[in-house]
Amino acid sequence: MVDVLISVDLEGVAGIATRQQIGPGGRDYPAARELMTAEANAAVAGAFEGGATSVVVNDSHGPADNLLGERLDRRADYVIGEPTPLGMMQELPTGRGVVLLVGYHAGAADPAGVLAHTFSGSGFADVRLGGVPIGEADLNALIAAEHGVPVGLVTGDDVVCAHAERAFPGVVTVPVKTALGRTAARSRHPAVAREAITAGAARAVRNALSGAVRPLSIPDELVVEAELRPNGAADLAARVPGTERIDGRTVRFAAASPRQALDVLEVWAALAAHYPHR
């Protein structure tokens, strides 16, 4: 028996490469919601094919109101809206489980990933853990590990998949597109991508059942740093208790747990988002 959380982002979905696709008001945002929902369903189908007992889908893009509920596989529950206590990892399994990261993207500091950012594209120019640039997949994998749960699958562009293979031992990856720039990609046909995601999800769940994939090891020290884009936003971020100001745009926090690191990053991001961009 294994319970599955599918965390679905949008930037790493097949057929997605431009900014107007990923937010309300964009010409192709309605079509992007369809593509995102279809990839979620592909992962749900694969999870059950692989032996999942239950599946929850977490809408993990922006304000978390993108998935088309009526079109989701009816076997899965889903999380919609924000904020939630665990963000993109809300509804992590409490017992034996595995996380599938679908539609993910590279981190803010990566020079090649499609629509790459870390938690806040407008707020953070870079996010580092222990001095090393990280993406959302990295911190989310540590949050899962805090609950004893591994990441079994990562789908997205070739950049995030290559990173996942280095960072997450035993992970299954499904590259659905090749990055050609920050807002350009060579994509697999969405139907072909979904077939690959279903197969990858089934394999990832079987790996979890067999014990072939394990949670990450959590570092003894969790020092998180963020370089804030808006000029002056660090003035506000530095007021968060425990935050250390590093320079004009950078703040640092020594977290006691991955969950606390996430909490602080979300507060910093919210402060940066409401600061005048100049």
C-alpha positions as a Markdown table, in Angstrom:
| # | Residue | x | y | z |
|---|---|---|---|---|
| 1 | Met | 0.0 | 0.0 | 0.0 |
| 2 | Val | 1.3 | 3.5 | -0.9 |
| 3 | Asp | -0.4 | 6.9 | -0.8 |
| 4 | Val | 0.6 | 9.4 | -3.5 |
| 5 | Leu | 0.8 | 13.2 | -3.6 |
| 6 | Ile | 1.1 | 14.7 | -7.0 |
| 7 | Ser | 2.3 | 18.3 | -6.9 |
| 8 | Val | 1.5 | 19.9 | -10.3 |
| 9 | Asp | 3.1 | 23.1 | -11.5 |
| 10 | Leu | 2.6 | 24.8 | -14.9 |
| 11 | Glu | 5.9 | 26.0 | -16.2 |
| 12 | Gly | 7.2 | 22.5 | -16.8 |
| 13 | Val | 4.1 | 21.2 | -18.7 |
| 14 | Ala | 4.5 | 20.2 | -22.4 |
| 15 | Gly | 3.6 | 23.0 | -24.7 |
| 16 | Ile | 4.3 | 25.8 | -22.2 |
| 17 | Ala | 7.2 | 28.2 | -22.7 |
| 18 | Thr | 5.9 | 31.9 | -22.7 |
| 19 | Arg | 4.9 | 34.1 | -19.9 |
| 20 | Gln | 1.5 | 34.9 | -21.4 |
| 21 | Gln | 0.6 | 31.2 | -21.1 |
| 22 | Ile | 1.0 | 31.0 | -17.3 |
| 23 | Gly | -1.2 | 33.6 | -15.8 |
| 24 | Pro | -4.8 | 34.9 | -15.9 |
| 25 | Gly | -5.2 | 37.5 | -18.7 |
| 26 | Gly | -2.8 | 35.7 | -21.0 |
| 27 | Arg | -4.2 | 34.8 | -24.4 |
| 28 | Asp | -3.4 | 31.1 | -24.0 |
| 29 | Tyr | -3.8 | 30.7 | -20.2 |
| 30 | Pro | -7.2 | 28.8 | -20.7 |
| 31 | Ala | -5.5 | 26.4 | -23.0 |
| 32 | Ala | -2.6 | 26.1 | -20.5 |
| 33 | Arg | -5.0 | 25.1 | -17.7 |
| 34 | Glu | -6.3 | 22.3 | -20.0 |
| 35 | Leu | -2.7 | 21.1 | -20.6 |
| 36 | Met | -1.9 | 21.2 | -16.9 |
| 37 | Thr | -5.0 | 19.3 | -15.9 |
| 38 | Ala | -4.3 | 16.7 | -18.6 |
| 39 | Glu | -0.8 | 16.1 | -17.3 |
| 40 | Ala | -2.2 | 15.8 | -13.7 |
| 41 | Asn | -4.6 | 13.1 | -15.0 |
| 42 | Ala | -1.8 | 11.3 | -16.8 |
| 43 | Ala | 0.1 | 11.1 | -13.5 |
| 44 | Val | -3.0 | 10.0 | -11.6 |
| 45 | Ala | -3.6 | 7.2 | -14.1 |
| 46 | Gly | 0.0 | 6.1 | -13.8 |
| 47 | Ala | 0.0 | 6.2 | -10.0 |
| 48 | Phe | -3.0 | 3.9 | -9.8 |
| 49 | Glu | -1.5 | 1.6 | -12.5 |
| 50 | Gly | 1.6 | 1.4 | -10.3 |
| 51 | Gly | -0.3 | 0.3 | -7.2 |
| 52 | Ala | -1.3 | 3.5 | -5.4 |
| 53 | Thr | -3.9 | 3.2 | -2.7 |
| 54 | Ser | -4.9 | 6.8 | -2.8 |
| 55 | Val | -3.9 | 9.9 | -4.8 |
| 56 | Val | -4.1 | 13.6 | -4.0 |
| 57 | Val | -3.3 | 16.3 | -6.6 |
| 58 | Asn | -2.0 | 19.6 | -5.3 |
| 59 | Asp | -2.4 | 22.6 | -7.6 |
| 60 | Ser | 1.1 | 24.1 | -7.1 |
| 61 | His | 1.1 | 27.0 | -9.6 |
| 62 | Gly | 0.7 | 30.7 | -8.5 |
| 63 | Pro | -2.4 | 31.2 | -6.5 |
| 64 | Ala | -3.2 | 27.5 | -6.8 |
| 65 | Asp | -6.5 | 27.9 | -8.7 |
| 66 | Asn | -5.5 | 26.6 | -12.1 |
| 67 | Leu | -6.7 | 23.0 | -12.3 |
| 68 | Leu | -10.0 | 22.3 | -13.9 |
| 69 | Gly | -11.7 | 20.3 | -11.2 |
| 70 | Glu | -14.5 | 18.8 | -13.3 |
| 71 | Arg | -11.9 | 17.4 | -15.7 |
| 72 | Leu | -9.7 | 15.8 | -13.1 |
| 73 | Asp | -9.6 | 12.0 | -12.7 |
| 74 | Arg | -12.5 | 11.4 | -10.3 |
| 75 | Arg | -10.4 | 8.8 | -8.3 |
| 76 | Ala | -8.2 | 11.6 | -7.0 |
| 77 | Asp | -8.9 | 14.4 | -4.4 |
| 78 | Tyr | -7.2 | 17.7 | -5.1 |
| 79 | Val | -6.0 | 20.8 | -3.2 |
| 80 | Ile | -6.9 | 24.2 | -4.5 |
| 81 | Gly | -6.1 | 27.7 | -3.1 |
| 82 | Glu | -3.5 | 29.3 | -0.9 |
| 83 | Pro | -1.9 | 29.6 | 1.6 |
| 84 | Thr | -1.7 | 26.1 | 3.0 |
| 85 | Pro | 0.6 | 24.9 | 5.8 |
| 86 | Leu | 2.9 | 23.0 | 3.5 |
| 87 | Gly | 2.4 | 24.9 | 0.3 |
| 88 | Met | 3.2 | 22.8 | -2.8 |
| 89 | Met | 3.6 | 19.8 | -0.5 |
| 90 | Gln | 0.2 | 20.1 | 1.2 |
| 91 | Glu | -1.4 | 16.7 | 1.9 |
| 92 | Leu | 1.9 | 14.8 | 2.1 |
| 93 | Pro | 1.1 | 11.1 | 3.0 |
| 94 | Thr | 1.2 | 10.5 | 6.7 |
| 95 | Gly | 2.2 | 6.8 | 6.3 |
| 96 | Arg | 4.0 | 5.0 | 3.5 |
| 97 | Gly | 3.9 | 7.3 | 0.4 |
| 98 | Val | 5.7 | 8.9 | -2.5 |
| 99 | Val | 5.6 | 12.4 | -4.1 |
| 100 | Leu | 5.4 | 12.9 | -7.8 |
| 101 | Leu | 6.5 | 16.4 | -9.1 |
| 102 | Val | 4.7 | 17.1 | -12.4 |
| 103 | Gly | 5.3 | 20.2 | -14.6 |
| 104 | Tyr | 8.3 | 21.4 | -12.5 |
| 105 | His | 11.0 | 23.9 | -13.6 |
| 106 | Ala | 14.6 | 24.8 | -12.8 |
| 107 | Gly | 15.6 | 27.3 | -10.1 |
| 108 | Ala | 16.0 | 31.0 | -10.4 |
| 109 | Ala | 19.8 | 31.0 | -10.8 |
| 110 | Asp | 19.8 | 28.4 | -13.6 |
| 111 | Pro | 20.7 | 30.1 | -16.9 |
| 112 | Ala | 18.9 | 27.7 | -19.2 |
| 113 | Gly | 15.6 | 26.5 | -17.7 |
| 114 | Val | 12.3 | 27.4 | -19.3 |
| 115 | Leu | 10.5 | 30.0 | -17.1 |
| 116 | Ala | 13.0 | 29.2 | -14.3 |
| 117 | His | 12.4 | 30.7 | -10.9 |
| 118 | Thr | 12.3 | 29.7 | -7.2 |
| 119 | Phe | 9.0 | 30.2 | -5.5 |
| 120 | Ser | 8.7 | 33.8 | -6.7 |
| 121 | Gly | 9.8 | 35.0 | -10.1 |
| 122 | Ser | 9.2 | 38.6 | -9.4 |
| 123 | Gly | 10.5 | 38.5 | -5.8 |
| 124 | Phe | 13.6 | 36.3 | -5.9 |
| 125 | Ala | 16.6 | 36.6 | -8.2 |
| 126 | Asp | 18.1 | 33.6 | -6.4 |
| 127 | Val | 17.5 | 31.3 | -3.5 |
| 128 | Arg | 20.3 | 29.3 | -1.9 |
| 129 | Leu | 20.5 | 26.6 | 0.8 |
| 130 | Gly | 23.8 | 26.2 | 2.4 |
| 131 | Gly | 25.3 | 28.5 | -0.2 |
| 132 | Val | 24.1 | 26.4 | -3.1 |
| 133 | Pro | 21.3 | 27.7 | -5.5 |
| 134 | Ile | 18.2 | 25.6 | -5.2 |
| 135 | Gly | 14.8 | 25.3 | -7.0 |
| 136 | Glu | 11.4 | 24.5 | -5.7 |
| 137 | Ala | 11.9 | 20.7 | -6.3 |
| 138 | Asp | 14.9 | 20.8 | -3.9 |
| 139 | Leu | 13.2 | 22.3 | -0.9 |
| 140 | Asn | 10.0 | 20.4 | -1.6 |
| 141 | Ala | 11.9 | 17.2 | -1.6 |
| 142 | Leu | 13.4 | 18.1 | 1.8 |
| 143 | Ile | 9.9 | 18.9 | 3.2 |
| 144 | Ala | 8.8 | 15.5 | 2.0 |
| 145 | Ala | 11.9 | 13.9 | 3.6 |
| 146 | Glu | 11.0 | 15.5 | 6.9 |
| 147 | His | 7.9 | 13.4 | 6.7 |
| 148 | Gly | 9.8 | 10.3 | 5.7 |
| 149 | Val | 8.5 | 10.5 | 2.1 |
| 150 | Pro | 10.7 | 10.3 | -1.1 |
| 151 | Val | 10.3 | 12.1 | -4.4 |
| 152 | Gly | 9.8 | 9.3 | -7.0 |
| 153 | Leu | 9.1 | 11.3 | -10.2 |
| 154 | Val | 10.0 | 14.7 | -11.7 |
| 155 | Thr | 8.6 | 15.9 | -15.0 |
| 156 | Gly | 9.4 | 19.1 | -16.8 |
| 157 | Asp | 12.1 | 20.4 | -19.2 |
| 158 | Asp | 15.4 | 18.7 | -19.7 |
| 159 | Val | 17.1 | 21.1 | -17.3 |
| 160 | Val | 15.0 | 20.3 | -14.2 |
| 161 | Cys | 15.1 | 16.6 | -15.1 |
| 162 | Ala | 18.9 | 16.5 | -15.3 |
| 163 | His | 19.1 | 18.3 | -12.0 |
| 164 | Ala | 16.7 | 15.9 | -10.3 |
| 165 | Glu | 18.7 | 12.9 | -11.5 |
| 166 | Arg | 21.8 | 14.4 | -9.8 |
| 167 | Ala | 19.9 | 15.4 | -6.6 |
| 168 | Phe | 17.4 | 12.7 | -6.0 |
| 169 | Pro | 18.8 | 9.1 | -6.0 |
| 170 | Gly | 16.4 | 6.6 | -7.6 |
| 171 | Val | 14.1 | 9.3 | -9.1 |
| 172 | Val | 12.3 | 8.7 | -12.4 |
| 173 | Thr | 12.4 | 11.7 | -14.7 |
| 174 | Val | 10.2 | 12.5 | -17.7 |
| 175 | Pro | 11.6 | 15.4 | -19.8 |
| 176 | Val | 8.6 | 16.7 | -21.9 |
| 177 | Lys | 10.5 | 19.5 | -23.6 |
| 178 | Thr | 14.0 | 20.8 | -24.3 |
| 179 | Ala | 14.9 | 24.3 | -23.2 |
| 180 | Leu | 16.0 | 26.6 | -25.9 |
| 181 | Gly | 16.0 | 29.7 | -23.7 |
| 182 | Arg | 14.1 | 31.3 | -20.8 |
| 183 | Thr | 10.9 | 31.5 | -22.8 |
| 184 | Ala | 11.5 | 29.1 | -25.6 |
| 185 | Ala | 11.4 | 25.3 | -25.9 |
| 186 | Arg | 11.2 | 22.3 | -28.2 |
| 187 | Ser | 8.2 | 20.4 | -26.8 |
| 188 | Arg | 7.0 | 16.9 | -27.2 |
| 189 | His | 3.4 | 16.7 | -28.5 |
| 190 | Pro | 1.2 | 16.9 | -25.4 |
| 191 | Ala | -0.4 | 13.5 | -26.0 |
| 192 | Val | 3.0 | 11.9 | -26.3 |
| 193 | Ala | 4.2 | 13.7 | -23.2 |
| 194 | Arg | 1.2 | 12.5 | -21.2 |
| 195 | Glu | 1.8 | 8.9 | -22.3 |
| 196 | Ala | 5.4 | 9.2 | -21.0 |
| 197 | Ile | 4.2 | 10.7 | -17.7 |
| 198 | Thr | 1.7 | 7.9 | -17.1 |
| 199 | Ala | 4.5 | 5.3 | -17.6 |
| 200 | Gly | 6.9 | 7.3 | -15.4 |
| 201 | Ala | 4.4 | 7.7 | -12.6 |
| 202 | Ala | 3.6 | 3.9 | -12.7 |
| 203 | Arg | 7.3 | 3.1 | -12.4 |
| 204 | Ala | 7.8 | 5.7 | -9.6 |
| 205 | Val | 5.0 | 4.2 | -7.5 |
| 206 | Arg | 6.4 | 0.6 | -8.1 |
| 207 | Asn | 9.8 | 1.9 | -7.0 |
| 208 | Ala | 8.3 | 3.2 | -3.8 |
| 209 | Leu | 6.5 | 0.0 | -3.1 |
| 210 | Ser | 9.7 | -2.0 | -3.6 |
| 211 | Gly | 11.8 | 0.4 | -1.5 |
| 212 | Ala | 14.0 | 1.4 | -4.5 |
| 213 | Val | 13.6 | 5.1 | -3.8 |
| 214 | Arg | 14.3 | 6.7 | -0.4 |
| 215 | Pro | 13.8 | 10.1 | 1.1 |
| 216 | Leu | 16.6 | 12.6 | 0.9 |
| 217 | Ser | 18.9 | 13.1 | 3.9 |
| 218 | Ile | 18.2 | 16.4 | 5.6 |
| 219 | Pro | 21.4 | 18.6 | 6.1 |
| 220 | Asp | 22.4 | 19.3 | 9.7 |
| 221 | Glu | 22.3 | 23.0 | 8.9 |
| 222 | Leu | 19.6 | 24.7 | 6.9 |
| 223 | Val | 20.8 | 28.2 | 6.1 |
| 224 | Val | 18.5 | 29.7 | 3.5 |
| 225 | Glu | 19.4 | 32.9 | 1.6 |
| 226 | Ala | 17.4 | 34.9 | -0.9 |
| 227 | Glu | 18.4 | 37.7 | -3.2 |
| 228 | Leu | 15.4 | 39.9 | -3.6 |
| 229 | Arg | 14.7 | 41.6 | -6.9 |
| 230 | Pro | 12.8 | 44.8 | -5.8 |
| 231 | Asn | 15.1 | 47.5 | -4.7 |
| 232 | Gly | 14.6 | 48.0 | -1.0 |
| 233 | Ala | 12.5 | 44.9 | -0.4 |
| 234 | Ala | 15.3 | 43.5 | 1.8 |
| 235 | Asp | 14.6 | 46.4 | 4.2 |
| 236 | Leu | 11.2 | 44.7 | 5.0 |
| 237 | Ala | 12.5 | 41.1 | 4.8 |
| 238 | Ala | 15.2 | 41.8 | 7.4 |
| 239 | Arg | 12.5 | 42.6 | 9.9 |
| 240 | Val | 11.3 | 39.0 | 10.0 |
| 241 | Pro | 12.6 | 37.7 | 13.4 |
| 242 | Gly | 15.8 | 35.7 | 13.0 |
| 243 | Thr | 16.6 | 37.2 | 9.6 |
| 244 | Glu | 20.1 | 38.5 | 8.9 |
| 245 | Arg | 20.8 | 41.2 | 6.3 |
| 246 | Ile | 23.8 | 40.2 | 4.1 |
| 247 | Asp | 23.9 | 43.1 | 1.6 |
| 248 | Gly | 21.6 | 45.5 | -0.1 |
| 249 | Arg | 19.4 | 42.8 | -1.6 |
| 250 | Thr | 20.2 | 39.6 | 0.2 |
| 251 | Val | 18.8 | 38.2 | 3.5 |
| 252 | Arg | 19.7 | 35.0 | 5.4 |
| 253 | Phe | 17.9 | 32.8 | 7.9 |
| 254 | Ala | 19.2 | 29.7 | 9.8 |
| 255 | Ala | 16.1 | 27.4 | 9.8 |
| 256 | Ala | 15.5 | 24.6 | 12.3 |
| 257 | Ser | 13.7 | 22.5 | 9.7 |
| 258 | Pro | 12.8 | 22.4 | 6.0 |
| 259 | Arg | 9.3 | 23.5 | 6.9 |
| 260 | Gln | 10.6 | 26.6 | 8.7 |
| 261 | Ala | 12.8 | 27.4 | 5.7 |
| 262 | Leu | 9.7 | 27.3 | 3.5 |
| 263 | Asp | 7.7 | 29.5 | 5.9 |
| 264 | Val | 10.4 | 32.2 | 5.9 |
| 265 | Leu | 10.8 | 32.1 | 2.1 |
| 266 | Glu | 7.0 | 32.5 | 1.7 |
| 267 | Val | 7.0 | 35.5 | 4.0 |
| 268 | Trp | 10.0 | 37.1 | 2.2 |
| 269 | Ala | 8.3 | 36.5 | -1.1 |
| 270 | Ala | 5.0 | 38.1 | 0.1 |
| 271 | Leu | 6.9 | 41.2 | 1.3 |
| 272 | Ala | 8.8 | 41.5 | -2.0 |
| 273 | Ala | 5.7 | 41.1 | -4.0 |
| 274 | His | 4.1 | 44.1 | -2.3 |
| 275 | Tyr | 7.1 | 46.3 | -2.5 |
| 276 | Pro | 7.3 | 48.8 | -5.3 |
| 277 | His | 9.5 | 47.4 | -8.2 |
| 278 | Arg | 12.1 | 50.1 | -9.0 |
